[in-house]
Protein backbone atom coordinates (compact mmCIF):
# COMPACT_ATOMS: atom_id res chain seq x y z
CA UNK A 1 0.00 0.00 0.00
CA UNK A 2 1.25 3.50 -0.80
CA UNK A 3 1.91 5.85 2.10
CA UNK A 4 3.13 8.79 0.02
CA UNK A 5 1.50 9.26 -3.36
CA UNK A 6 3.65 12.29 -4.23
CA UNK A 7 6.86 10.25 -4.22
CA UNK A 8 5.39 6.73 -4.68
CA UNK A 9 6.64 5.51 -1.29
CA UNK A 10 5.11 2.30 0.01
CA UNK A 11 4.40 1.23 3.57
CA UNK A 12 7.06 -1.47 3.15
CA UNK A 13 9.66 1.19 2.31
CA UNK A 14 8.74 3.22 5.39
CA UNK A 15 8.90 0.11 7.60
CA UNK A 16 12.30 -0.73 6.11
CA UNK A 17 13.54 2.76 7.03
CA UNK A 18 12.18 2.32 10.57
CA UNK A 19 13.92 -1.05 10.86
CA UNK A 20 17.13 0.67 9.70
CA UNK A 21 16.89 3.11 12.62
CA UNK A 22 14.67 6.01 11.55
CA UNK A 23 12.82 7.42 14.57
CA UNK A 24 11.09 10.51 13.18
CA UNK A 25 9.15 11.55 10.07
CA UNK A 26 12.11 13.77 9.17
CA UNK A 27 14.49 10.80 9.24
CA UNK A 28 12.08 8.85 7.05
CA UNK A 29 11.95 11.79 4.63
CA UNK A 30 15.74 11.94 4.33
CA UNK A 31 15.77 8.44 2.89
CA UNK A 32 12.75 8.37 0.61
CA UNK A 33 11.26 11.92 0.50
CA UNK A 34 7.94 10.74 1.98
CA UNK A 35 6.19 13.64 3.67
CA UNK A 36 8.17 16.36 1.91
CA UNK A 37 5.62 17.48 -0.67
CA UNK A 38 1.94 17.85 0.28
CA UNK A 39 2.37 16.40 3.79
CA UNK A 40 -0.81 14.33 3.79
CA UNK A 41 1.16 11.15 4.54
CA UNK A 42 2.93 12.45 7.66
CA UNK A 43 0.18 11.25 10.01
CA UNK A 44 0.42 7.74 8.58
CA UNK A 45 4.20 7.84 8.92
CA UNK A 46 3.79 8.93 12.55
CA UNK A 47 1.37 6.04 13.12
CA UNK A 48 3.85 3.56 11.62
CA UNK A 49 6.58 4.97 13.84
CA UNK A 50 4.26 4.62 16.85
CA UNK A 51 3.52 1.00 15.97
CA UNK A 52 7.27 0.38 16.09
CA UNK A 53 7.75 2.02 19.50
CA UNK A 54 8.85 5.52 18.49
CA UNK A 55 7.43 8.48 20.39
CA UNK A 56 5.14 10.89 18.54
CA UNK A 57 6.92 13.92 17.12
CA UNK A 58 6.90 17.20 19.13
CA UNK A 59 4.27 18.67 16.82
CA UNK A 60 1.86 15.83 17.60
CA UNK A 61 2.52 16.18 21.34
CA UNK A 62 1.95 19.93 21.13
CA UNK A 63 -1.32 19.40 19.24
CA UNK A 64 -2.45 16.96 21.94
CA UNK A 65 -1.52 19.44 24.68
CA UNK A 66 -3.55 22.15 22.98
CA UNK A 67 -6.51 19.82 22.46
CA UNK A 68 -6.09 19.83 18.67
CA UNK A 69 -5.08 16.18 18.25
CA UNK A 70 -7.31 13.77 16.40
CA UNK A 71 -9.06 11.67 19.09
CA UNK A 72 -9.04 8.69 16.71
CA UNK A 73 -5.22 8.74 16.36
CA UNK A 74 -3.84 6.12 18.79
CA UNK A 75 -0.25 7.38 18.40
CA UNK A 76 -1.04 10.64 20.20
CA UNK A 77 -2.02 10.61 23.85
CA UNK A 78 -3.81 13.68 25.17
CA UNK A 79 -2.39 15.03 28.43
CA UNK A 80 -4.20 14.23 31.68
CA UNK A 81 -4.63 17.87 32.70
CA UNK A 82 -6.64 20.24 30.54
CA UNK A 83 -4.78 23.02 28.78
CA UNK A 84 -5.01 26.51 30.25
CA UNK A 85 -7.74 28.65 28.71
CA UNK A 86 -6.63 31.13 26.08
CA UNK A 87 -7.35 34.79 26.81
CA UNK A 88 -8.25 36.75 23.66
CA UNK A 89 -6.26 39.89 22.89
CA UNK A 90 -8.00 43.22 23.30
CA UNK A 91 -7.85 45.91 20.65
CA UNK A 92 -6.11 49.09 21.83
QUIKA-V914896 format. One record per helix or strand. SS is the DSSP state (a for helix, b for strand). FROM is the first residue (numbers start at 1). LEN is the number of residues. Records with the same first field share a line. If there is no record, write none. Layout:
SS: FROM-LEN / FROM-LEN
This chain:
b: 2-3 / 9-2
a: 11-9 / 25-8 / 42-10 / 58-8
